[in-house]
Amino acid sequence: MTTLHGFQTRRNQNACLFVNGPWGRTSDGIPLSSLTPGQTCTFYAADDNALEVYDSWQAVVSPACIRFRLIEGLATFKRFDLVRPTNQVNLTIDEDSRGSPTIGVSFSGGAPKNKQSAAASNQIASDSTNAFAQSQGTSPREVSVRSWLGDSQGGSDIDMFRIVAGNAGDSVTVRLEPDTRTGNNGRDVTLRFVGPPSKETTGPLTVEHPKTITVQLDSTGSYDIAVEAAGQGQQRYQGGYILTVESAQGKLYKLAPFHTVEK
């Protein structure tokens, strides 16, 4: 992505750029004020998998960095179709003579190798969709994993994870979010903390509606967390997700796959 000039209009100085694609793929907003004129940057990559990535996309300049999807007139939209063998989309952002934002789109790149990724960015993604990955935060206060739930037939799926070395009396928050790189159908999922204490929440999983559970641990030891495609048939969630566990005391040492987690 490249900006051609600085943004003088106050509306644009406070705006953000998003990209939205098929199956709920979406970027975080990047503030226009943070972009250096004439300098190219990469800000988003999308995974190519069973949920089609080669389809219609939108680039959106949104006032006040509010995420817009289909609200014409309140944001500047540029629609484009991502078709094979494109694996790189180049966006240019500028102001016209009236101070309104403009979005230019061009394409480059050959066919992605090993069906890795087609990207609404300046690069292809570096890992396959179903690869299991765990990231340790800057402190033991938070750990997270990325994985995939559901199959192409909409069958039931349940992933089990284990918190290792939870601490008695600690307040633990479990957060489940869709992975915005891999895509998803936004349908029903159950997030369950297997106690005691036991707690669960069920409903559609979208960027706007993540699932969160907070519990106080009864004792020191290991605890299990389940992520399950809820409901029946097409109501079940399918797609990538990010599971994060945060400890108020900073006593979490590991979040490990325990049962039927895609790797």
C-alpha positions in Angstrom: 0.0 0.0 0.0 1.3 3.5 -0.9 0.1 7.0 -0.1 0.9 9.6 -2.8 0.6 12.7 -0.7 0.0 13.8 2.9 -3.6 14.1 4.1 -4.5 17.7 4.8 -8.3 17.3 5.3 -9.2 16.8 9.0 -11.7 14.1 7.9 -8.9 12.1 6.3 -6.4 12.7 9.1 -8.8 10.9 11.4 -9.7 8.1 9.0 -8.5 4.5 8.7 -8.1 2.1 5.8 -9.7 -1.3 6.0 -10.0 -4.2 3.5 -12.9 -6.6 3.6 -13.2 -9.9 1.7 -15.2 -13.1 1.4 -16.1 -15.2 4.4 -15.5 -12.5 6.9 -11.9 -11.8 6.1 -11.1 -8.3 7.2 -8.0 -6.2 8.2 -7.5 -4.1 11.2 -7.8 -0.4 10.4 -4.6 1.4 9.6 -4.7 5.2 10.3 -4.1 7.3 7.3 -2.2 9.8 9.5 0.4 7.0 10.2 1.3 6.5 6.6 4.4 8.2 5.1 3.8 9.7 1.6 5.5 7.7 -1.2 6.5 4.9 1.1 5.1 1.4 0.5 3.9 -0.7 3.5 2.3 -4.1 3.9 -0.7 -4.3 6.3 -2.7 -7.4 5.6 -2.5 -11.0 4.2 -5.3 -13.4 3.7 -5.1 -17.2 3.6 -6.3 -19.3 0.6 -8.2 -22.3 1.9 -11.5 -24.2 1.7 -13.3 -20.8 2.2 -12.8 -19.1 -1.2 -10.5 -16.1 -1.2 -10.7 -15.4 -4.9 -13.8 -13.3 -5.0 -15.1 -9.8 -4.4 -13.2 -7.5 -2.0 -13.6 -3.9 -0.7 -11.0 -1.3 0.2 -12.7 1.2 2.6 -11.5 4.6 3.9 -13.6 5.0 7.0 -14.0 8.3 9.0 -13.0 8.1 12.7 -11.6 4.6 12.1 -15.1 3.0 12.3 -15.3 -0.3 10.6 -17.8 -0.1 7.7 -18.8 -3.0 5.5 -21.9 -2.1 3.4 -22.8 1.4 4.4 -22.4 3.5 1.3 -22.1 7.3 1.6 -20.5 7.2 5.0 -17.2 5.9 3.8 -15.2 5.7 0.6 -15.4 2.3 -1.0 -13.4 0.7 -3.8 -14.6 -2.7 -4.9 -12.3 -5.1 -6.7 -12.3 -8.7 -7.7 -9.4 -10.9 -6.7 -8.9 -13.5 -9.4 -6.3 -16.2 -10.0 -3.3 -16.0 -10.4 -3.1 -12.7 -8.5 -1.4 -13.0 -5.1 -0.6 -9.3 -4.5 -3.0 -6.3 -4.4 -1.4 -2.9 -4.4 -3.5 0.0 -3.0 -2.7 3.7 -3.4 -4.4 6.3 -1.2 -4.6 10.0 -2.0 -6.9 13.1 -1.8 -8.6 14.6 -4.8 -8.9 18.4 -5.4 -11.9 18.5 -3.1 -10.1 16.8 -0.3 -12.0 13.5 -0.7 -10.0 10.3 -0.3 -9.4 8.3 -3.4 -8.4 4.6 -3.6 -6.4 3.1 -6.5 -6.0 -0.7 -7.0 -3.5 -2.7 -9.1 -2.6 -6.3 -9.2 0.6 -8.3 -9.5 2.2 -11.6 -8.6 1.9 -15.1 -10.0 0.1 -18.2 -8.8 0.6 -18.8 -5.1 2.9 -21.8 -4.5 1.5 -24.8 -2.4 -1.8 -23.0 -2.2 -0.5 -20.8 0.6 -2.3 -17.5 0.2 -3.8 -14.8 -2.0 -3.3 -11.5 -0.2 -5.1 -8.2 0.0 -1.7 -6.7 0.7 1.8 -6.6 -0.7 2.7 -10.2 0.2 1.4 -13.7 0.4 0.8 -15.2 3.8 3.6 -17.3 5.1 1.9 -20.3 6.6 -0.9 -22.7 5.7 -4.4 -22.2 7.0 -4.6 -25.3 9.2 -1.1 -25.0 10.7 -1.3 -24.9 14.5 0.6 -22.1 16.0 1.1 -20.9 19.6 2.4 -17.4 20.5 3.6 -16.5 24.0 3.0 -12.9 24.8 5.5 -10.4 26.2 4.9 -11.8 29.7 3.3 -15.0 31.0 0.1 -12.9 31.6 -1.3 -13.9 28.2 -0.9 -16.9 25.8 -2.8 -17.5 22.5 -3.2 -20.1 19.7 -4.5 -20.1 16.1 -6.5 -23.0 14.7 -9.4 -24.1 12.5 -12.9 -25.4 13.4 -15.3 -27.3 11.2 -15.2 -29.2 7.9 -16.5 -28.5 4.4 -19.7 -30.6 5.1 -20.6 -28.5 8.1 -19.9 -31.4 10.5 -19.5 -31.1 14.2 -16.0 -30.4 15.5 -14.6 -29.8 19.0 -11.1 -28.6 19.9 -9.7 -29.1 23.4 -6.9 -27.1 24.9 -5.2 -27.4 28.3 -4.0 -24.5 30.5 -0.8 -25.7 32.3 0.0 -24.4 35.7 -3.0 -22.3 36.4 -2.7 -20.7 39.9 -5.3 -21.0 42.7 -7.3 -17.7 43.1 -6.2 -16.3 39.8 -8.8 -14.6 37.6 -8.5 -16.0 34.1 -10.2 -14.5 31.0 -10.6 -16.7 27.9 -11.3 -14.9 24.7 -12.3 -16.5 21.3 -12.1 -14.4 18.1 -12.4 -15.2 14.4 -9.1 -15.3 12.6 -9.5 -12.5 10.1 -6.8 -14.0 7.7 -8.4 -17.4 7.2 -12.1 -16.5 6.8 -15.2 -17.9 8.5 -18.9 -18.3 8.1 -19.8 -16.2 11.3 -22.1 -19.0 12.6 -22.5 -20.5 16.1 -19.7 -21.6 18.3 -19.5 -22.7 22.0 -16.6 -21.6 24.2 -16.4 -23.7 27.3 -14.2 -23.5 30.4 -14.1 -27.0 32.0 -13.9 -26.5 35.7 -14.6 -26.4 38.4 -15.6 -23.7 38.1 -17.4 -24.5 34.8 -18.7 -21.8 32.4 -19.6 -21.5 28.8 -21.0 -19.1 26.2 -22.6 -19.9 22.8 -23.5 -17.8 19.8 -22.3 -16.4 16.4 -18.6 -15.7 16.3 -17.7 -12.5 14.4 -15.2 -9.7 14.6 -17.9 -7.6 16.2 -19.0 -10.4 18.6 -16.1 -12.3 20.1 -16.8 -14.8 22.9 -15.4 -14.2 26.4 -15.4 -16.1 29.7 -13.9 -15.0 33.0 -13.4 -17.4 35.9 -11.6 -17.5 39.2 -9.5 -20.7 39.6 -10.4 -22.9 42.5 -7.0 -24.6 42.8 -3.5 -24.7 41.3 -3.2 -27.2 38.4 -4.3 -27.8 34.8 -7.6 -26.7 33.3 -9.3 -27.5 30.0 -11.0 -25.2 27.4 -13.2 -26.5 24.6 -14.0 -24.7 21.3 -17.0 -26.4 19.7 -18.9 -25.9 16.5 -22.4 -25.4 17.9 -25.9 -26.1 16.5 -26.8 -28.2 13.5 -25.6 -28.3 9.9 -25.1 -24.9 8.4 -25.6 -23.1 11.7 -22.2 -24.5 12.9 -19.2 -22.3 12.8 -16.5 -23.1 10.2 -13.3 -21.2 9.8 -10.2 -20.1 11.6 -10.1 -18.7 15.1 -7.7 -17.3 17.8 -8.0 -18.5 21.4 -6.4 -16.3 24.0 -6.1 -16.9 27.7 -5.1 -14.0 30.1 -4.1 -14.3 33.7 -4.6 -11.4 36.1 -1.7 -12.8 38.2 0.6 -13.5 35.3 0.8 -17.2 36.2 0.0 -18.9 32.9 2.9 -20.9 31.5 1.4 -22.8 28.6 -1.8 -23.2 26.5 -1.4 -26.6 24.8 -3.6 -28.5 22.3 -5.2 -31.4 24.1 -7.6 -33.2 21.8 -8.6 -33.1 18.1 -6.9 -29.8 17.4 -6.0 -29.2 13.7 -2.2 -28.9 13.2 
